[in-house]
């Protein structure tokens, strides 16, 4: 299932150390689940808080598998610690024609699903979509590592 895992990590004792993790996964529900599990273990190995990040990772990976899937193409999940107190989560998929949009919580559609990005918007400090290329788009979110709720 997983085709490539890249771990780049400097000495975690240094506050300025760069911590990165990237994994290429099949664009399936199973791939999304595996991505969430691998990312959670990576965060744990870095000694970082899990709750908020795990929820955001799960939502973005699930969206890549369900809405960003292109037959025969994978999605990439990347984590990086920036500015020592921010976790950047990036999910890149091959479906460039479907860019996620914010849905209003009071939307009259009556749908039981489709509200995951509202969760991401609440939990993340900020999120967005990098300008799609002809081959991929990246949905990203940045979470504060040590905020008090």
DSSP file (Angstrom, degrees, kcal/mol; ACC not computed):
  #  RESIDUE AA STRUCTURE BP1 BP2  ACC     N-H-->O    O-->H-N    N-H-->O    O-->H-N    TCO  KAPPA ALPHA  PHI   PSI    X-CA   Y-CA   Z-CA
    1    1 A X              0   0    0      0, 0.0     2,-0.3     0, 0.0    25,-0.2   0.000 360.0 360.0 360.0 -59.1    0.0    0.0    0.0
    2    2 A X        -     0   0    0      1,-0.2    23,-0.2    23,-0.1     3,-0.1  -0.582 360.0-177.6 -78.1 138.6    2.5    2.6    1.0
    3    3 A X        +     0   0    0     21,-1.5     2,-0.3     1,-0.3    -1,-0.2   0.715  64.6  12.0-105.9 -28.2    5.0    3.3   -1.8
    4    4 A X  E     -A   24   0A   0     20,-0.8    20,-2.7     2,-0.0     2,-0.4  -0.959  52.8-175.6-156.2 130.3    7.3    5.8   -0.2
    5    5 A X  E     -A   23   0A   0     -2,-0.3     2,-0.5    18,-0.2    18,-0.2  -0.995   9.0-171.8-127.6 126.6    8.0    7.1    3.2
    6    6 A X  E     -A   22   0A   0     16,-3.5    16,-2.7    -2,-0.4     2,-0.5  -0.974   2.5-176.4-119.8 124.1   10.5    9.9    3.8
    7    7 A X  E     +A   21   0A   0     -2,-0.5     2,-0.5    14,-0.2    14,-0.2  -0.976   4.1 176.3-120.9 120.0   11.5   10.9    7.2
    8    8 A X  E     +A   20   0A   0     12,-1.6    12,-2.7    -2,-0.5     2,-0.4  -0.977  15.0 158.5-121.6 116.9   13.8   13.8    7.6
    9    9 A X  E     -A   19   0A   0     -2,-0.5    10,-0.2    10,-0.2     3,-0.1  -0.974  24.9-155.8-146.0 125.6   14.5   14.8   11.2
   10   10 A X        -     0   0    0      8,-1.6     2,-0.2    -2,-0.4     7,-0.0  -0.296  58.8 -55.1 -83.5 178.7   17.3   16.7   12.8
   11   11 A X    >   -     0   0    0      1,-0.2     3,-1.4    -2,-0.1     6,-0.2  -0.405  49.3-147.2 -57.5 120.5   18.2   16.2   16.5
   12   12 A X  T 3  S+     0   0    0      1,-0.3    -1,-0.2    -2,-0.2     5,-0.1   0.546  89.1  75.0 -73.8  -5.2   15.0   16.9   18.3
   13   13 A X  T 3  S+     0   0    0      3,-0.0     2,-0.5     2,-0.0    -1,-0.3   0.750  80.3  82.2 -75.6 -22.3   16.9   18.4   21.3
   14   14 A X  S X  S-     0   0    0     -3,-1.4     3,-1.5     1,-0.1    -4,-0.1  -0.710  73.5-147.6 -85.2 127.9   17.5   21.5   19.3
   15   15 A X  T 3  S+     0   0    0     -2,-0.5    -1,-0.1     1,-0.3    -3,-0.0   0.751  99.7  51.3 -65.7 -22.4   14.6   24.0   19.4
   16   16 A X  T 3  S+     0   0    0      2,-0.1    -1,-0.3    67,-0.1    67,-0.1   0.396  81.9 126.7 -93.5   2.9   15.5   25.1   15.8
   17   17 A X    <   -     0   0    0     -3,-1.5     2,-0.5    -6,-0.2    67,-0.1  -0.322  59.9-126.7 -66.7 142.9   15.6   21.6   14.4
   18   18 A X        -     0   0    0     62,-0.0    -8,-1.6    64,-0.0     2,-0.5  -0.774  23.4-166.4 -90.9 128.5   13.6   21.0   11.3
   19   19 A X  E     +AB   9  81A   0     62,-0.5    62,-2.1    -2,-0.5     2,-0.3  -0.972  13.9 167.2-120.2 123.7   11.2   18.1   11.5
   20   20 A X  E     -AB   8  80A   0    -12,-2.7   -12,-1.6    -2,-0.5     2,-0.3  -0.967  13.5-178.1-136.2 150.1    9.5   16.7    8.4
   21   21 A X  E     +AB   7  79A   0     58,-2.4    58,-3.0    -2,-0.3     2,-0.4  -0.977   5.4 177.7-147.2 133.3    7.6   13.6    7.5
   22   22 A X  E     +AB   6  78A   0    -16,-2.7   -16,-3.5    -2,-0.3     2,-0.4  -1.000   0.7 177.6-139.3 137.1    6.2   12.6    4.1
   23   23 A X  E     -AB   5  77A   0     54,-2.4    54,-2.7    -2,-0.4     2,-0.5  -0.999  20.8-143.7-140.3 139.3    4.4    9.5    3.0
   24   24 A X  E     +AB   4  76A   0    -20,-2.7   -21,-1.5    -2,-0.4   -20,-0.8  -0.901  30.5 179.1-102.1 125.9    2.8    8.5   -0.4
   25   25 A X  E     - B   0  75A   0     50,-3.2    50,-2.8    -2,-0.5   -23,-0.1  -0.893  34.2 -97.4-131.2 154.1   -0.4    6.5    0.0
   26   26 A X  E     - B   0  74A   0     -2,-0.3     2,-2.3    48,-0.2    48,-0.2  -0.454  41.8-114.3 -67.8 144.2   -3.0    4.9   -2.1
   27   27 A X  S    S+     0   0    0     46,-0.6     2,-0.3    43,-0.2    -1,-0.1  -0.427  80.1 106.1 -82.7  67.3   -6.1    7.2   -2.6
   28   28 A X  S  > S-     0   0    0     -2,-2.3     4,-2.4     1,-0.1     5,-0.2  -0.855  86.9-102.6-134.3 168.2   -8.4    4.8   -0.7
   29   29 A X  H  > S+     0   0    0     -2,-0.3     4,-2.3     1,-0.2     5,-0.2   0.881 125.2  53.2 -61.0 -35.8  -10.1    4.8    2.7
   30   30 A X  H  > S+     0   0    0      2,-0.2     4,-2.5     1,-0.2    -1,-0.2   0.898 108.0  49.7 -65.2 -40.5   -7.5    2.3    3.8
   31   31 A X  H  > S+     0   0    0      2,-0.2     4,-2.5     1,-0.2    -2,-0.2   0.888 110.1  51.0 -63.7 -40.2   -4.7    4.7    2.6
   32   32 A X  H  X S+     0   0    0     -4,-2.4     4,-2.2     2,-0.2    -2,-0.2   0.914 111.5  47.6 -63.4 -42.8   -6.3    7.6    4.5
   33   33 A X  H  X S+     0   0    0     -4,-2.3     4,-2.4     2,-0.2    -2,-0.2   0.922 112.1  49.1 -64.3 -44.3   -6.5    5.5    7.7
   34   34 A X  H  X S+     0   0    0     -4,-2.5     4,-2.9     1,-0.2     5,-0.3   0.905 109.6  52.6 -62.5 -41.0   -2.9    4.3    7.3
   35   35 A X  H  X S+     0   0    0     -4,-2.5     4,-2.6     1,-0.2     5,-0.2   0.918 109.4  48.9 -59.7 -44.1   -1.8    7.9    6.7
   36   36 A X  H  X S+     0   0    0     -4,-2.2     4,-2.3     2,-0.2    -2,-0.2   0.921 113.5  46.8 -62.0 -44.1   -3.5    9.0    9.9
   37   37 A X  H  X S+     0   0    0     -4,-2.4     4,-2.1     2,-0.2    -2,-0.2   0.922 114.4  45.9 -65.7 -44.4   -1.9    6.2   11.9
   38   38 A X  H  X S+     0   0    0     -4,-2.9     4,-2.1     2,-0.2    -2,-0.2   0.908 113.9  49.0 -65.4 -41.5    1.6    6.8   10.5
   39   39 A X  H  X S+     0   0    0     -4,-2.6     4,-2.7    -5,-0.3    -2,-0.2   0.902 109.7  52.1 -64.9 -40.6    1.3   10.6   11.1
   40   40 A X  H  X S+     0   0    0     -4,-2.3     4,-2.4    -5,-0.2    -1,-0.2   0.916 110.2  48.3 -62.1 -43.0    0.1   10.0   14.6
   41   41 A X  H  X S+     0   0    0     -4,-2.1     4,-2.3     2,-0.2    -1,-0.2   0.876 110.7  51.8 -65.4 -36.4    3.1    7.8   15.4
   42   42 A X  H  X S+     0   0    0     -4,-2.1     4,-1.6     2,-0.2    -2,-0.2   0.937 110.2  47.8 -65.4 -44.9    5.4   10.4   13.9
   43   43 A X  H  X>S+     0   0    0     -4,-2.7     5,-2.5     1,-0.2     4,-0.5   0.904 111.4  51.5 -60.0 -41.1    4.0   13.1   16.0
   44   44 A X  H ><5S+     0   0    0     -4,-2.4     3,-1.1     1,-0.2    -1,-0.2   0.906 107.4  52.0 -62.1 -41.8    4.3   10.9   19.0
   45   45 A X  H 3<5S+     0   0    0     -4,-2.3    -1,-0.2     1,-0.3    -2,-0.2   0.794 109.0  51.1 -67.5 -26.3    8.0   10.2   18.2
   46   46 A X  H 3<5S-     0   0    0     -4,-1.6    -1,-0.3    -5,-0.1    -2,-0.2   0.538 114.7-120.1 -83.3  -7.4    8.6   13.9   18.0
   47   47 A X  T <<5 +     0   0    0     -3,-1.1     2,-0.2    -4,-0.5    -3,-0.2   0.803  63.3 145.9  73.9  29.7    6.9   14.4   21.4
   48   48 A X      < -     0   0    0     -5,-2.5    -1,-0.2    -6,-0.1    -2,-0.1  -0.655  57.3 -92.2-100.1 155.5    4.2   16.7   20.0
   49   49 A X        -     0   0    0     96,-0.3     4,-0.2    -2,-0.2    -1,-0.1  -0.355  35.8-164.8 -64.6 146.2    0.5   17.0   21.1
   50   50 A X     >  +     0   0    0      3,-0.1     4,-3.1     2,-0.1     5,-0.3   0.795  60.5  80.3-105.6 -34.0   -1.8   14.7   19.2
   51   51 A X  H  > S+     0   0    0      1,-0.2     4,-1.6     2,-0.2     5,-0.2   0.886 101.4  31.1 -52.6 -62.7   -5.4   15.7   19.6
   52   52 A X  H  > S+     0   0    0      1,-0.2     4,-2.1     2,-0.2    -1,-0.2   0.935 121.8  49.7 -63.4 -48.3   -5.9   18.6   17.3
   53   53 A X  H  > S+     0   0    0      1,-0.2     4,-2.9     2,-0.2     5,-0.2   0.895 107.9  53.4 -60.8 -42.4   -3.4   17.5   14.7
   54   54 A X  H  X S+     0   0    0     -4,-3.1     4,-2.5     1,-0.2    -1,-0.2   0.892 109.3  48.8 -62.7 -40.1   -4.8   14.0   14.5
   55   55 A X  H  X S+     0   0    0     -4,-1.6     4,-2.0    -5,-0.3    -1,-0.2   0.916 113.8  45.8 -65.3 -42.8   -8.3   15.3   13.7
   56   56 A X  H  X S+     0   0    0     -4,-2.1     4,-2.6     2,-0.2     5,-0.2   0.925 113.4  49.5 -66.6 -44.2   -7.1   17.6   11.0
   57   57 A X  H  X S+     0   0    0     -4,-2.9     4,-2.7     1,-0.2     5,-0.3   0.928 110.3  51.3 -59.2 -46.1   -4.9   14.9    9.5
   58   58 A X  H  X S+     0   0    0     -4,-2.5     4,-2.2    -5,-0.2    -1,-0.2   0.905 112.3  46.1 -59.4 -43.1   -7.8   12.5    9.4
   59   59 A X  H  X S+     0   0    0     -4,-2.0     4,-2.4     2,-0.2    -2,-0.2   0.934 114.9  44.8 -67.6 -46.8  -10.1   15.0    7.7
   60   60 A X  H  X S+     0   0    0     -4,-2.6     4,-1.9     2,-0.2    -2,-0.2   0.895 115.5  47.3 -67.3 -39.1   -7.6   16.1    5.1
   61   61 A X  H  X S+     0   0    0     -4,-2.7     4,-2.0    -5,-0.2    -1,-0.2   0.907 112.1  50.5 -67.1 -41.2   -6.5   12.5    4.3
   62   62 A X  H  X S+     0   0    0     -4,-2.2     4,-2.6    -5,-0.3     5,-0.3   0.911 109.3  51.1 -62.1 -42.6  -10.1   11.3    4.1
   63   63 A X  H  X>S+     0   0    0     -4,-2.4     4,-2.9     1,-0.2     5,-1.2   0.889 108.3  52.3 -62.4 -38.8  -10.9   14.2    1.7
   64   64 A X  H  <5S+     0   0    0     -4,-1.9     4,-0.5     3,-0.2    -1,-0.2   0.902 114.0  43.2 -63.6 -40.4   -8.0   13.2   -0.5
   65   65 A X  H  <5S+     0   0    0     -4,-2.0    -2,-0.2     3,-0.1    -1,-0.2   0.875 124.6  33.5 -73.0 -37.8   -9.2    9.6   -0.7
   66   66 A X  H  <5S+     0   0    0     -4,-2.6    -2,-0.2    -5,-0.2    -3,-0.2   0.884 136.1  16.4 -87.7 -40.9  -12.9   10.4   -1.2
   67   67 A X  T  <5S+     0   0    0     -4,-2.9    -3,-0.2    -5,-0.3    -2,-0.1   0.643 125.3  49.6-110.5 -19.2  -12.9   13.6   -3.2
   68   68 A X  S   <S+     0   0    0     -5,-1.2    26,-0.7    -4,-0.5    27,-0.6   0.272  78.3 129.3-105.2  11.3   -9.4   13.9   -4.6
   69   69 A X        +     0   0    0     -6,-0.2     2,-0.4    -4,-0.2     5,-0.1  -0.480  30.4 179.7 -76.8 133.5   -9.1   10.4   -6.0
   70   70 A X    >   -     0   0    0      3,-0.4     3,-2.5    -2,-0.2   -43,-0.2  -0.999  43.5 -98.3-126.9 128.8   -7.9    9.8   -9.6
   71   71 A X  T 3  S+     0   0    0     -2,-0.4     3,-0.1     1,-0.3    -2,-0.0  -0.176 107.3   9.0 -50.5 126.7   -7.7    6.2  -10.7
   72   72 A X  T 3  S+     0   0    0      1,-0.2     2,-0.4   -45,-0.1    -1,-0.3   0.457 106.8 107.1  82.9   1.8   -4.1    4.9  -10.5
   73   73 A X    <   -     0   0    0     -3,-2.5   -46,-0.6   -46,-0.1    -3,-0.4  -0.884  54.5-148.9-115.4 146.8   -2.8    8.0   -8.7
   74   74 A X  E     -B   26   0A   0     -2,-0.4     2,-0.3   -48,-0.2    20,-0.2  -0.402  11.2-125.7 -99.5 176.9   -1.8    8.3   -5.0
   75   75 A X  E     -B   25   0A   0    -50,-2.8   -50,-3.2    18,-0.1     2,-0.4  -0.931  16.1-136.3-123.6 156.4   -1.9   11.1   -2.5
   76   76 A X  E     -BC  24  92A   0     16,-2.5    16,-2.6    -2,-0.3     2,-0.5  -0.929   9.6-162.4-116.0 133.2    0.9   12.5   -0.4
   77   77 A X  E     -BC  23  91A   0    -54,-2.7   -54,-2.4    -2,-0.4     2,-0.4  -0.962  14.7-178.5-112.9 126.6    0.7   13.4    3.3
   78   78 A X  E     -BC  22  90A   0     12,-3.0    12,-2.7    -2,-0.5     2,-0.4  -0.976  10.1-171.2-129.2 141.1    3.4   15.7    4.7
   79   79 A X  E     +BC  21  89A   0    -58,-3.0   -58,-2.4    -2,-0.4     2,-0.3  -0.975  10.9 168.5-124.7 141.8    4.0   17.1    8.1
   80   80 A X  E     -BC  20  88A   0      8,-1.8     8,-3.4    -2,-0.4     2,-0.6  -0.978  30.3-132.5-151.9 144.4    6.5   19.7    9.1
   81   81 A X  E     -BC  19  87A   0    -62,-2.1   -62,-0.5    -2,-0.3     2,-0.4  -0.855  30.2-175.0 -95.6 123.5    7.2   21.8   12.2
   82   82 A X  E >>  + C   0  86A   0      4,-3.0     4,-1.5    -2,-0.6     3,-0.8  -0.934  63.7   3.3-121.5 144.2    7.7   25.4   11.4
   83   83 A X  T 34 S-     0   0    0     -2,-0.4     2,-0.2     1,-0.3    -1,-0.1   0.728 110.4 -89.3  55.2  25.2    8.6   28.3   13.7
   84   84 A X  T 34 S+     0   0    0      2,-0.2    -1,-0.3     1,-0.2     3,-0.1   0.258 125.4  54.7  63.5 -12.3    9.0   25.7   16.6
   85   85 A X  T <4 S+     0   0    0     -3,-0.8    60,-2.7    -2,-0.2    61,-0.5   0.271  91.7  75.6-133.4  13.6    5.3   26.1   17.6
   86   86 A X  E  <  -CD  82 144A   0     -4,-1.5    -4,-3.0    58,-0.2     2,-0.6  -0.992  57.8-153.8-131.3 132.0    3.3   25.4   14.4
   87   87 A X  E     -CD  81 143A   0     56,-2.9    56,-2.7    -2,-0.4     2,-0.5  -0.914  12.5-155.9-101.2 123.6    2.6   22.1   12.7
   88   88 A X  E     -CD  80 142A   0     -8,-3.4    -8,-1.8    -2,-0.6     2,-0.5  -0.893   7.5-166.8-101.7 126.0    2.0   22.3    9.0
   89   89 A X  E     -CD  79 141A   0     52,-3.1    52,-2.3    -2,-0.5     2,-0.4  -0.948   6.9-176.9-112.5 127.5   -0.1   19.5    7.5
   90   90 A X  E     -CD  78 140A   0    -12,-2.7   -12,-3.0    -2,-0.5     2,-0.5  -0.992  10.2-173.6-128.8 134.6   -0.2   19.2    3.7
   91   91 A X  E     -CD  77 139A   0     48,-2.7    48,-2.7    -2,-0.4     2,-0.5  -0.986   8.7-167.0-126.7 120.8   -2.2   16.7    1.6
   92   92 A X  E     +CD  76 138A   0    -16,-2.6   -16,-2.5    -2,-0.5     2,-0.3  -0.922  12.0 171.6-111.9 126.8   -1.5   16.6   -2.1
   93   93 A X  E     - D   0 137A   0     44,-2.0    44,-2.1    -2,-0.5   -18,-0.1  -0.799  39.4-119.3-129.1 173.5   -3.9   14.8   -4.5
   94   94 A X  S    S+     0   0    0    -26,-0.7     2,-1.4    -2,-0.3     3,-0.2   0.412  81.5  99.7 -95.0   0.3   -4.3   14.5   -8.2
   95   95 A X    >   +     0   0    0    -27,-0.6     3,-0.9     1,-0.2    -1,-0.1  -0.647  38.1 162.7 -93.0  85.4   -7.9   15.8   -8.5
   96   96 A X  T 3   +     0   0    0     -2,-1.4    -1,-0.2     1,-0.2    36,-0.1   0.682  67.0  65.3 -78.3 -17.3   -7.2   19.4   -9.7
   97   97 A X  T 3  S+     0   0    0      1,-0.2     2,-0.6    -3,-0.2    -1,-0.2   0.564  95.6  62.6 -83.0  -6.8  -10.7   20.0  -10.9
   98   98 A X    <   +     0   0    0     -3,-0.9     2,-0.5   -31,-0.1    -1,-0.2  -0.868  64.5 178.3-122.2  97.8  -12.2   19.7   -7.4
   99   99 A X        -     0   0    0     -2,-0.6    -3,-0.1    -3,-0.1    30,-0.0  -0.849  34.6-112.1 -98.0 129.6  -11.0   22.4   -5.1
  100  100 A X        -     0   0    0     -2,-0.5     2,-0.3    28,-0.1    29,-0.1  -0.282  33.7-163.0 -63.1 144.3  -12.4   22.3   -1.6
  101  101 A X        -     0   0    0      0, 0.0     2,-0.2     0, 0.0    16,-0.1  -0.935  25.5-102.0-126.8 151.0  -14.7   25.1   -0.6
  102  102 A X        -     0   0    0     -2,-0.3     2,-0.4    15,-0.1    13,-0.1  -0.509  34.1-151.3 -69.4 136.0  -15.9   26.3    2.8
  103  103 A X        -     0   0    0     -2,-0.2     2,-0.2    11,-0.1    -1,-0.0  -0.917  16.8-120.8-108.5 136.9  -19.5   25.2    3.6
  104  104 A X    >   -     0   0    0     -2,-0.4     3,-1.8     1,-0.1    14,-0.0  -0.547  15.5-131.6 -74.6 139.0  -21.6   27.4    5.8
  105  105 A X  T 3  S+     0   0    0      1,-0.3    -1,-0.1    -2,-0.2    10,-0.0   0.773 108.4  52.1 -62.9 -24.7  -22.9   25.5    8.9
  106  106 A X  T 3  S+     0   0    0      2,-0.0    -1,-0.3     3,-0.0    -2,-0.1   0.102  78.6 148.2 -98.3  23.2  -26.4   26.8    8.2
  107  107 A X    X   -     0   0    0     -3,-1.8     3,-0.8     1,-0.1     4,-0.1  -0.340  48.4-137.9 -59.6 134.1  -26.3   25.5    4.6
  108  108 A X  T 3  S+     0   0    0      1,-0.2    -1,-0.1     2,-0.1    -3,-0.0   0.323  79.2  99.8 -79.7  10.4  -29.9   24.5    3.6
  109  109 A X  T 3  S-     0   0    0      1,-0.1    -1,-0.2     2,-0.1     3,-0.1   0.783  75.9-143.4 -70.0 -25.4  -28.7   21.3    1.8
  110  110 A X    <   +     0   0    0     -3,-0.8    -1,-0.1     1,-0.2    -2,-0.1   0.609  40.9 160.7  73.9  10.3  -29.6   19.0    4.7
  111  111 A X        -     0   0    0      1,-0.1    -1,-0.2    -4,-0.1    -2,-0.1  -0.345  39.4-150.4 -67.6 144.8  -26.6   16.9    3.9
  112  112 A X  S    S+     0   0    0     -3,-0.1     2,-0.2    -2,-0.0     3,-0.1   0.578  81.1  37.2 -89.3 -11.5  -25.3   14.6    6.7
  113  113 A X  S    S+     0   0    0      1,-0.1    -2,-0.1     2,-0.0     0, 0.0  -0.765  77.0  74.7-129.2 176.3  -21.8   14.8    5.4
  114  114 A X        +     0   0    0     -2,-0.2     3,-0.2   -11,-0.0    -1,-0.1   0.593  65.6 104.2  96.8  12.4  -19.5   17.4    3.9
  115  115 A X    >>  +     0   0    0      1,-0.1     4,-1.1    -3,-0.1     3,-0.9   0.274  42.4 105.6-107.7  11.0  -18.8   19.5    7.0
  116  116 A X  H 3> S+     0   0    0      1,-0.3     4,-2.0     2,-0.2     3,-0.2   0.837  74.9  57.4 -62.7 -35.0  -15.3   18.2    7.7
  117  117 A X  H 3> S+     0   0    0      1,-0.2     4,-2.6     2,-0.2    -1,-0.3   0.763  99.2  60.4 -70.9 -21.9  -13.6   21.4    6.5
  118  118 A X  H <> S+     0   0    0     -3,-0.9     4,-1.9     2,-0.2    -1,-0.2   0.894 105.4  48.9 -65.5 -38.4  -15.6   23.3    9.1
  119  119 A X  H  X S+     0   0    0     -4,-1.1     4,-2.4     2,-0.2     5,-0.2   0.928 111.3  48.8 -62.8 -46.0  -13.9   21.2   11.7
  120  120 A X  H  X S+     0   0    0     -4,-2.0     4,-2.9     1,-0.2    -2,-0.2   0.917 109.8  52.5 -60.2 -43.2  -10.5   21.9   10.1
  121  121 A X  H  < S+     0   0    0     -4,-2.6    -1,-0.2     1,-0.2    -2,-0.2   0.869 112.3  45.4 -62.1 -36.7  -11.4   25.6   10.1
  122  122 A X  H  < S+     0   0    0     -4,-1.9    -1,-0.2     1,-0.1    -2,-0.2   0.888 120.1  38.3 -72.2 -39.9  -12.2   25.5   13.8
  123  123 A X  H  < S+     0   0    0     -4,-2.4    -2,-0.2    -5,-0.1     2,-0.2   0.843 105.7  70.3 -84.3 -35.3   -9.1   23.5   14.9
  124  124 A X  S  < S-     0   0    0     -4,-2.9    19,-0.2    -5,-0.2     3,-0.1  -0.504  74.6-134.8 -85.7 151.8   -6.4   24.9   12.6
  125  125 A X  S    S-     0   0    0     17,-2.6     2,-0.3     1,-0.3    18,-0.2   0.874  90.5 -17.1 -67.5 -38.0   -5.0   28.4   13.0
  126  126 A X  E     -E  142   0A   0     16,-1.2    16,-2.8    -6,-0.1    -1,-0.3  -0.972  66.0-176.8-160.8 158.7   -5.4   28.7    9.2
  127  127 A X  E     +E  141   0A   0     -2,-0.3     2,-0.3    14,-0.2    14,-0.2  -0.968  12.7 144.4-152.9 165.1   -5.9   26.5    6.2
  128  128 A X  E     -E  140   0A   0     12,-2.2    12,-2.7    -2,-0.3     2,-0.5  -0.976  43.2 -87.9-178.2-171.6   -6.1   26.8    2.4
  129  129 A X  E     -E  139   0A   0     -2,-0.3    10,-0.2    10,-0.2     2,-0.1  -0.990  33.8-131.8-125.3 124.9   -5.4   25.3   -1.0
  130  130 A X  E     -E  138   0A   0      8,-3.0     8,-0.5    -2,-0.5     3,-0.1  -0.455  49.5 -78.6 -70.7 149.9   -2.2   26.0   -2.8
  131  131 A X        -     0   0    0     -2,-0.1    -1,-0.1     6,-0.1     0, 0.0  -0.264  56.8-118.5 -51.4 119.2   -2.6   27.0   -6.4
  132  132 A X        -     0   0    0    -36,-0.1     5,-0.2    -3,-0.1     2,-0.1  -0.302  25.2-153.3 -62.9 144.4   -3.4   23.8   -8.3
  133  133 A X        -     0   0    0      3,-3.0    -1,-0.1    -3,-0.1   -37,-0.0  -0.371  39.6 -90.0 -98.7-173.0   -1.0   22.7  -11.1
  134  134 A X  S    S+     0   0    0      1,-0.2   -38,-0.2    -2,-0.1     3,-0.1   0.677 126.2  34.5 -73.1 -15.1   -1.9   20.6  -14.0
  135  135 A X  S    S-     0   0    0      1,-0.3     2,-0.3   -40,-0.1    -1,-0.2   0.674 122.8  -0.9-112.9 -22.8   -1.1   17.5  -12.0
  136  136 A X        -     0   0    0    -41,-0.1    -3,-3.0   -40,-0.1     2,-0.3  -0.983  46.1-144.3-160.8 166.7   -2.0   18.1   -8.4
  137  137 A X  E     -D   93   0A   0    -44,-2.1   -44,-2.0    -2,-0.3     2,-0.5  -0.962  17.1-143.1-134.9 155.6   -3.4   20.4   -5.7
  138  138 A X  E     -DE  92 130A   0     -8,-0.5    -8,-3.0    -2,-0.3     2,-0.5  -0.980   5.4-163.0-124.8 123.9   -2.3   20.7   -2.1
  139  139 A X  E     -DE  91 129A   0    -48,-2.7   -48,-2.7    -2,-0.5     2,-0.3  -0.905  23.0-177.0-100.1 130.8   -4.7   21.3    0.8
  140  140 A X  E     -DE  90 128A   0    -12,-2.7   -12,-2.2    -2,-0.5     2,-0.3  -0.894  17.0-173.1-131.5 157.1   -2.8   22.5    3.9
  141  141 A X  E     -DE  89 127A   0    -52,-2.3   -52,-3.1    -2,-0.3     2,-0.5  -0.991  12.9-148.5-146.1 147.2   -3.5   23.5    7.5
  142  142 A X  E     -DE  88 126A   0    -16,-2.8   -17,-2.6    -2,-0.3   -16,-1.2  -0.981  15.5-168.5-121.3 126.0   -1.4   25.0   10.2
  143  143 A X  E     -D   87   0A   0    -56,-2.7   -56,-2.9    -2,-0.5     2,-0.3  -0.921  24.7-121.2-115.9 135.0   -2.1   24.0   13.8
  144  144 A X  E     -D   86   0A   0     -2,-0.4     3,-0.5   -58,-0.2   -58,-0.2  -0.575  20.3-152.1 -69.8 132.5   -0.6   25.7   16.9
  145  145 A X  S    S+     0   0    0    -60,-2.7   -96,-0.3    -2,-0.3    -1,-0.1   0.815  85.6  27.4 -79.0 -30.1    1.3   23.0   18.8
  146  146 A X  S    S+     0   0    0    -61,-0.5     2,-0.3   -98,-0.1    -1,-0.2  -0.214  80.3 138.5-130.8  45.5    0.9   24.5   22.3
  147  147 A X        -     0   0    0     -3,-0.5     2,-0.5     2,-0.0    -4,-0.0  -0.647  49.3-125.8 -89.7 149.6   -2.3   26.5   22.4
  148  148 A X              0   0    0     -2,-0.3    -2,-0.1     1,-0.1    -1,-0.0  -0.799 360.0 360.0 -94.9 134.2   -4.5   26.4   25.4
  149  149 A X              0   0    0     -2,-0.5    -1,-0.1     0, 0.0    -2,-0.0   0.390 360.0 360.0-106.3 360.0   -8.2   25.6   24.7
